[in-house]
Amino acid sequence: MRRDKTGGRAMAALASHLGPALALLVAAAPVFAQDPAALAGKGERFFMEQGCYGCHTVGKVGTQGIAADLSRIGGKYDRAYLTKWLQDPSSQKPNAHMPKIHLSGDEASALAAYLASLR
């Protein structure tokens, strides 16, 4: 195996060029590296702890008639869309009734994983 005689300068240059994109990937890595079932479980706990069921229903849990029944939302939208929706509903649908809620990236990803699992 041949060693790089530049002392890693090529990799440093590449990392410098990819800086912002690389930073996003590194920041998102812990979330995407998690087991999907574990992440969805974390999202389900978040759904219950934050009181999302106060407006939404999932199966027999929640309040009917206020907001959408989310029991099968994962069959309609994928995780990427749901993550964007959770971060800013009006960016996905300008006349959305759901308010923008402040979620960390990990919270939005876990909640989206849970919702995407509902089929």
PAVEXMI-677585 format. One record per atom (N, C-alpha, C): residue in one letter; atom name; x, y, z. Coordinates in Angstrom, 3 decimals. Example, Ala and Ser with C-alpha at 12.3 -4.5 7.8 and 13.67 -1.06 7.14 Angstrom:
% residues 2
r; a; c1; c2; c3
A; N; 13.190; -5.690; 7.800 .
A; CA; 12.300; -4.500; 7.800 .
A; C; 13.200; -3.300; 7.800 .
S; N; 12.850; -2.250; 7.080 .
S; CA; 13.670; -1.060; 7.140 .
S; C; 12.900; 0.030; 7.870 .
This chain:
% residues 119
r; a; c1; c2; c3
M; N; 0.844; -1.173; 0.000 .
M; CA; 0.000; 0.000; 0.000 .
M; C; 0.891; 1.239; 0.000 .
R; N; 0.633; 2.155; -0.853 .
R; CA; 1.442; 3.364; -1.000 .
R; C; 0.927; 4.473; -0.092 .
R; N; 1.804; 5.121; 0.598 .
R; CA; 1.432; 6.191; 1.522 .
R; C; 1.409; 7.513; 0.794 .
D; N; 0.559; 8.399; 1.238 .
D; CA; 0.446; 9.739; 0.670 .
D; C; 1.655; 10.568; 1.090 .
K; N; 2.440; 11.018; 0.113 .
K; CA; 3.651; 11.784; 0.412 .
K; C; 3.343; 13.244; 0.742 .
T; N; 2.105; 13.652; 0.567 .
T; CA; 1.750; 15.044; 0.853 .
T; C; 1.420; 15.262; 2.315 .
G; N; 1.515; 14.200; 3.107 .
G; CA; 1.240; 14.352; 4.545 .
G; C; -0.226; 14.609; 4.835 .
G; N; -1.108; 14.137; 3.976 .
G; CA; -2.535; 14.306; 4.216 .
G; C; -3.094; 15.633; 3.739 .
R; N; -2.276; 16.401; 3.013 .
R; CA; -2.761; 17.709; 2.555 .
R; C; -3.949; 17.581; 1.607 .
A; N; -3.968; 16.529; 0.814 .
A; CA; -5.092; 16.342; -0.108 .
A; C; -6.387; 16.145; 0.668 .
M; N; -6.329; 15.342; 1.730 .
M; CA; -7.528; 15.129; 2.549 .
M; C; -7.947; 16.412; 3.253 .
A; N; -6.967; 17.176; 3.715 .
A; CA; -7.280; 18.441; 4.379 .
A; C; -7.940; 19.406; 3.407 .
A; N; -7.441; 19.438; 2.179 .
A; CA; -8.027; 20.315; 1.161 .
A; C; -9.455; 19.882; 0.846 .
L; N; -9.662; 18.591; 0.731 .
L; CA; -11.010; 18.078; 0.461 .
L; C; -11.949; 18.405; 1.620 .
A; N; -11.477; 18.186; 2.839 .
A; CA; -12.304; 18.493; 4.011 .
A; C; -12.629; 19.975; 4.071 .
S; N; -11.672; 20.811; 3.706 .
S; CA; -11.900; 22.258; 3.700 .
S; C; -12.955; 22.629; 2.665 .
H; N; -12.864; 21.999; 1.500 .
H; CA; -13.813; 22.279; 0.414 .
H; C; -15.223; 21.803; 0.783 .
L; N; -15.290; 20.676; 1.443 .
L; CA; -16.587; 20.098; 1.806 .
L; C; -17.071; 20.555; 3.172 .
G; N; -16.372; 21.455; 3.797 .
G; CA; -16.643; 21.904; 5.156 .
G; C; -18.092; 21.951; 5.572 .
P; N; -18.919; 22.835; 4.982 .
P; CA; -20.311; 22.940; 5.445 .
P; C; -21.096; 21.641; 5.267 .
A; N; -20.943; 20.990; 4.133 .
A; CA; -21.680; 19.745; 3.898 .
A; C; -21.194; 18.658; 4.843 .
L; N; -19.890; 18.598; 5.043 .
L; CA; -19.316; 17.605; 5.941 .
L; C; -19.779; 17.836; 7.374 .
A; N; -19.856; 19.089; 7.769 .
A; CA; -20.314; 19.413; 9.120 .
A; C; -21.751; 18.939; 9.332 .
L; N; -22.601; 19.105; 8.322 .
L; CA; -23.986; 18.636; 8.432 .
L; C; -24.044; 17.124; 8.556 .
L; N; -23.230; 16.442; 7.758 .
L; CA; -23.220; 14.981; 7.823 .
L; C; -22.731; 14.486; 9.172 .
V; N; -21.703; 15.099; 9.686 .
V; CA; -21.166; 14.697; 10.979 .
V; C; -22.182; 14.964; 12.084 .
A; N; -22.867; 16.112; 12.004 .
A; CA; -23.869; 16.444; 13.020 .
A; C; -25.046; 15.474; 12.975 .
A; N; -25.431; 15.044; 11.776 .
A; CA; -26.576; 14.151; 11.621 .
A; C; -26.215; 12.686; 11.843 .
A; N; -24.939; 12.356; 11.815 .
A; CA; -24.509; 10.964; 11.902 .
A; C; -25.072; 10.228; 13.107 .
P; N; -25.054; 10.796; 14.319 .
P; CA; -25.582; 10.037; 15.455 .
P; C; -27.056; 9.667; 15.290 .
V; N; -27.841; 10.545; 14.692 .
V; CA; -29.262; 10.278; 14.510 .
V; C; -29.470; 9.184; 13.475 .
F; N; -28.774; 9.265; 12.344 .
F; CA; -28.965; 8.287; 11.283 .
F; C; -28.310; 6.951; 11.608 .
A; N; -27.350; 6.944; 12.519 .
A; CA; -26.671; 5.712; 12.886 .
A; C; -27.501; 4.873; 13.855 .
Q; N; -28.506; 5.459; 14.461 .
Q; CA; -29.320; 4.728; 15.434 .
Q; C; -30.177; 3.685; 14.736 .
D; N; -30.467; 2.642; 15.482 .
D; CA; -31.374; 1.603; 15.026 .
D; C; -32.735; 2.248; 14.753 .
P; N; -33.326; 1.999; 13.557 .
P; CA; -34.618; 2.633; 13.231 .
P; C; -35.715; 2.360; 14.255 .
A; N; -35.776; 1.148; 14.773 .
A; CA; -36.811; 0.834; 15.763 .
A; C; -36.569; 1.596; 17.063 .
A; N; -35.316; 1.718; 17.459 .
A; CA; -34.995; 2.459; 18.687 .
A; C; -35.312; 3.937; 18.512 .
L; N; -35.005; 4.472; 17.336 .
L; CA; -35.286; 5.877; 17.060 .
L; C; -36.796; 6.126; 17.054 .
A; N; -37.555; 5.214; 16.440 .
A; CA; -39.019; 5.351; 16.430 .
A; C; -39.574; 5.256; 17.853 .
G; N; -38.996; 4.386; 18.683 .
G; CA; -39.421; 4.278; 20.084 .
G; C; -39.172; 5.568; 20.843 .
K; N; -38.030; 6.178; 20.565 .
K; CA; -37.713; 7.466; 21.185 .
K; C; -38.723; 8.521; 20.728 .
G; N; -39.085; 8.489; 19.445 .
G; CA; -40.072; 9.427; 18.916 .
G; C; -41.448; 9.218; 19.510 .
E; N; -41.813; 7.965; 19.734 .
E; CA; -43.115; 7.676; 20.356 .
E; C; -43.160; 8.227; 21.778 .
R; N; -42.075; 8.033; 22.529 .
R; CA; -42.019; 8.583; 23.891 .
R; C; -42.121; 10.106; 23.855 .
F; N; -41.439; 10.715; 22.896 .
F; CA; -41.488; 12.170; 22.752 .
F; C; -42.920; 12.621; 22.438 .
F; N; -43.604; 11.898; 21.547 .
F; CA; -44.991; 12.191; 21.178 .
F; C; -45.878; 12.229; 22.423 .
M; N; -45.681; 11.253; 23.301 .
M; CA; -46.493; 11.175; 24.512 .
M; C; -46.067; 12.226; 25.541 .
E; N; -44.765; 12.368; 25.753 .
E; CA; -44.264; 13.310; 26.765 .
E; C; -44.605; 14.758; 26.432 .
Q; N; -44.596; 15.098; 25.165 .
Q; CA; -44.842; 16.473; 24.752 .
Q; C; -46.324; 16.769; 24.548 .
G; N; -47.158; 15.763; 24.703 .
G; CA; -48.600; 15.986; 24.624 .
G; C; -49.152; 16.147; 23.222 .
C; N; -48.469; 15.600; 22.224 .
C; CA; -48.960; 15.697; 20.844 .
C; C; -50.353; 15.080; 20.710 .
Y; N; -50.638; 14.101; 21.572 .
Y; CA; -51.941; 13.437; 21.561 .
Y; C; -53.067; 14.374; 22.005 .
G; N; -52.724; 15.554; 22.510 .
G; CA; -53.739; 16.524; 22.901 .
G; C; -54.510; 17.057; 21.698 .
C; N; -53.874; 17.002; 20.534 .
C; CA; -54.530; 17.446; 19.290 .
C; C; -54.684; 16.308; 18.288 .
H; N; -53.769; 15.363; 18.309 .
H; CA; -53.741; 14.277; 17.320 .
H; C; -54.136; 12.955; 17.947 .
T; N; -54.571; 12.021; 17.087 .
T; CA; -54.826; 10.652; 17.525 .
T; C; -53.877; 9.711; 16.802 .
V; N; -53.522; 8.661; 17.489 .
V; CA; -52.796; 7.527; 16.918 .
V; C; -53.498; 6.303; 17.478 .
G; N; -54.184; 5.597; 16.598 .
G; CA; -54.994; 4.471; 17.060 .
G; C; -56.105; 4.976; 17.956 .
K; N; -56.175; 4.449; 19.164 .
K; CA; -57.212; 4.851; 20.115 .
K; C; -56.721; 5.883; 21.124 .
V; N; -55.492; 6.322; 20.958 .
V; CA; -54.898; 7.287; 21.878 .
V; C; -54.992; 8.683; 21.286 .
G; N; -55.419; 9.638; 22.083 .
G; CA; -55.432; 11.017; 21.643 .
G; C; -56.819; 11.620; 21.597 .
T; N; -56.844; 12.851; 21.096 .
T; CA; -58.069; 13.630; 21.033 .
T; C; -58.570; 13.675; 19.599 .
Q; N; -59.773; 13.185; 19.379 .
Q; CA; -60.352; 13.185; 18.035 .
Q; C; -60.977; 14.531; 17.712 .
G; N; -60.914; 14.907; 16.454 .
G; CA; -61.632; 16.073; 15.974 .
G; C; -60.887; 17.396; 16.028 .
I; N; -59.703; 17.423; 16.615 .
I; CA; -58.965; 18.689; 16.663 .
I; C; -57.981; 18.777; 15.498 .
A; N; -57.158; 17.761; 15.356 .
A; CA; -56.152; 17.747; 14.292 .
A; C; -56.143; 16.368; 13.636 .
A; N; -55.266; 16.188; 12.685 .
A; CA; -55.227; 14.962; 11.879 .
A; C; -55.014; 13.708; 12.719 .
D; N; -55.674; 12.635; 12.288 .
D; CA; -55.418; 11.306; 12.835 .
D; C; -54.119; 10.835; 12.179 .
L; N; -53.128; 10.536; 12.972 .
L; CA; -51.810; 10.177; 12.454 .
L; C; -51.573; 8.667; 12.407 .
S; N; -52.611; 7.873; 12.606 .
S; CA; -52.476; 6.424; 12.703 .
S; C; -51.801; 5.785; 11.495 .
R; N; -51.927; 6.363; 10.326 .
R; CA; -51.349; 5.792; 9.106 .
R; C; -50.519; 6.817; 8.322 .
I; N; -50.030; 7.820; 8.992 .
I; CA; -49.310; 8.912; 8.327 .
I; C; -48.049; 8.427; 7.606 .
G; N; -47.419; 7.381; 8.127 .
G; CA; -46.211; 6.847; 7.502 .
G; C; -46.451; 6.222; 6.148 .
G; N; -47.672; 5.833; 5.865 .
G; CA; -48.014; 5.306; 4.548 .
G; C; -48.205; 6.402; 3.520 .
K; N; -48.345; 7.627; 3.991 .
K; CA; -48.588; 8.754; 3.090 .
K; C; -47.331; 9.599; 2.868 .
Y; N; -46.519; 9.768; 3.917 .
Y; CA; -45.328; 10.617; 3.833 .
Y; C; -44.099; 9.867; 4.329 .
D; N; -42.944; 10.151; 3.742 .
D; CA; -41.712; 9.518; 4.203 .
D; C; -41.079; 10.316; 5.340 .
R; N; -40.069; 9.743; 5.925 .
R; CA; -39.413; 10.343; 7.090 .
R; C; -38.820; 11.718; 6.779 .
A; N; -38.224; 11.874; 5.609 .
A; CA; -37.610; 13.166; 5.248 .
A; C; -38.667; 14.264; 5.207 .
Y; N; -39.802; 13.991; 4.573 .
Y; CA; -40.878; 14.984; 4.511 .
Y; C; -41.394; 15.304; 5.918 .
L; N; -41.599; 14.264; 6.714 .
L; CA; -42.124; 14.467; 8.063 .
L; C; -41.161; 15.277; 8.927 .
T; N; -39.867; 15.062; 8.738 .
T; CA; -38.878; 15.847; 9.484 .
T; C; -39.001; 17.320; 9.126 .
K; N; -39.098; 17.615; 7.821 .
K; CA; -39.255; 19.010; 7.384 .
K; C; -40.558; 19.596; 7.916 .
W; N; -41.610; 18.818; 7.873 .
W; CA; -42.914; 19.273; 8.377 .
W; C; -42.823; 19.648; 9.854 .
L; N; -42.210; 18.777; 10.632 .
L; CA; -42.108; 19.029; 12.070 .
L; C; -41.265; 20.260; 12.382 .
Q; N; -40.259; 20.507; 11.572 .
Q; CA; -39.395; 21.661; 11.811 .
Q; C; -40.070; 22.970; 11.424 .
D; N; -40.919; 22.947; 10.384 .
D; CA; -41.613; 24.158; 9.955 .
D; C; -42.812; 23.789; 9.081 .
P; N; -43.966; 23.534; 9.698 .
P; CA; -45.144; 23.094; 8.937 .
P; C; -45.535; 24.031; 7.796 .
S; N; -45.470; 25.338; 8.017 .
S; CA; -45.915; 26.267; 6.976 .
S; C; -44.986; 26.290; 5.763 .
S; N; -43.752; 25.807; 5.899 .
S; CA; -42.869; 25.728; 4.737 .
S; C; -43.290; 24.588; 3.818 .
Q; N; -43.967; 23.594; 4.367 .
Q; CA; -44.455; 22.467; 3.582 .
Q; C; -45.867; 22.718; 3.052 .
K; N; -46.648; 23.448; 3.838 .
K; CA; -48.035; 23.756; 3.472 .
K; C; -48.340; 25.141; 4.046 .
P; N; -48.343; 26.173; 3.198 .
P; CA; -48.487; 27.550; 3.688 .
P; C; -49.696; 27.811; 4.589 .
N; N; -50.790; 27.118; 4.381 .
N; CA; -51.978; 27.356; 5.207 .
N; C; -52.132; 26.303; 6.312 .
A; N; -51.022; 25.735; 6.744 .
A; CA; -51.043; 24.703; 7.792 .
A; C; -51.593; 25.272; 9.094 .
H; N; -52.401; 24.476; 9.759 .
H; CA; -52.962; 24.892; 11.051 .
H; C; -52.023; 24.553; 12.203 .
M; N; -51.097; 23.646; 11.951 .
M; CA; -50.163; 23.258; 13.011 .
M; C; -49.148; 24.372; 13.232 .
P; N; -48.984; 24.769; 14.460 .
P; CA; -47.991; 25.821; 14.741 .
P; C; -46.571; 25.270; 14.636 .
K; N; -45.635; 26.148; 14.429 .
K; CA; -44.230; 25.746; 14.425 .
K; C; -43.825; 25.491; 15.876 .
I; N; -43.325; 24.297; 16.124 .
I; CA; -42.884; 23.963; 17.470 .
I; C; -41.356; 23.886; 17.455 .
H; N; -40.765; 24.260; 18.540 .
H; CA; -39.312; 24.284; 18.610 .
H; C; -38.799; 22.904; 19.000 .
L; N; -38.178; 22.239; 18.025 .
L; CA; -37.616; 20.919; 18.231 .
L; C; -36.138; 20.939; 17.888 .
S; N; -35.349; 20.193; 18.608 .
S; CA; -33.956; 20.016; 18.216 .
S; C; -33.953; 19.098; 16.992 .
G; N; -32.845; 19.032; 16.317 .
G; CA; -32.733; 18.141; 15.163 .
G; C; -32.977; 16.692; 15.546 .
D; N; -32.442; 16.270; 16.706 .
D; CA; -32.639; 14.900; 17.185 .
D; C; -34.102; 14.621; 17.508 .
E; N; -34.769; 15.590; 18.125 .
E; CA; -36.188; 15.412; 18.461 .
E; C; -37.033; 15.294; 17.197 .
A; N; -36.796; 16.171; 16.233 .
A; CA; -37.554; 16.133; 14.982 .
A; C; -37.305; 14.823; 14.244 .
S; N; -36.072; 14.371; 14.223 .
S; CA; -35.749; 13.127; 13.537 .
S; C; -36.391; 11.920; 14.213 .
A; N; -36.348; 11.878; 15.543 .
A; CA; -36.962; 10.765; 16.267 .
A; C; -38.473; 10.763; 16.094 .
L; N; -39.089; 11.931; 16.202 .
L; CA; -40.530; 12.031; 16.031 .
L; C; -40.936; 11.664; 14.606 .
A; N; -40.160; 12.095; 13.631 .
A; CA; -40.430; 11.750; 12.234 .
A; C; -40.278; 10.242; 12.011 .
A; N; -39.291; 9.626; 12.647 .
A; CA; -39.099; 8.176; 12.523 .
A; C; -40.315; 7.446; 13.083 .
Y; N; -40.827; 7.912; 14.212 .
Y; CA; -42.021; 7.306; 14.795 .
Y; C; -43.215; 7.460; 13.861 .
L; N; -43.448; 8.678; 13.390 .
L; CA; -44.593; 8.921; 12.506 .
L; C; -44.478; 8.128; 11.216 .
A; N; -43.259; 8.028; 10.670 .
A; CA; -43.050; 7.273; 9.431 .
A; C; -43.312; 5.778; 9.639 .
S; N; -43.196; 5.314; 10.883 .
S; CA; -43.444; 3.893; 11.170 .
S; C; -44.938; 3.571; 11.278 .
L; N; -45.771; 4.588; 11.356 .
L; CA; -47.214; 4.373; 11.498 .
L; C; -47.817; 4.099; 10.129 .
R; N; -48.281; 2.875; 9.946 .
R; CA; -48.823; 2.486; 8.626 .
R; C; -50.121; 1.732; 8.785 .
